Amino acid sequence: MYLRILLPSLLLMGCTHSLHMAHVSDFAPTYQEYRKGELVKARAEQWTFMGFTGNTDYVDQAYRQMISECPNGSIQGIVSQYSTSHGFFSWTNVVDMQGLCIKQ
């Protein structure tokens, strides 16, 4: 009797994580001093409950954050990852970005 109630409720409350997409950009051929570059990172999240959310520009926020960490340079070799963590009637979309800041 208790197993019939406990098992479905445990299955409904489970969490999953999924990596949807990973992208890697290239390095510009004119930058030979990439070993002197500095790693810059950014992360932004979008929380969604039953399909409703208020933050739709979280990817732009992460990009602007990464650009602001390299004010006098150029970012090369950008790596971005888009993933989702699922919860009970909600999920969180996450964008992680990192790149190499080459000072000019």
Secondary structure, DSSP 8 states (H G I E B T S, - for coil): -HHHHHHHHHHHT--EEEEEEEEE----TT---GGG-EEEEEEEEEEEETTB-S---HHHHHHHHHHHT-TTEEEEEEEEEEEEEE-SSEEEEEEEEEEEEEE-
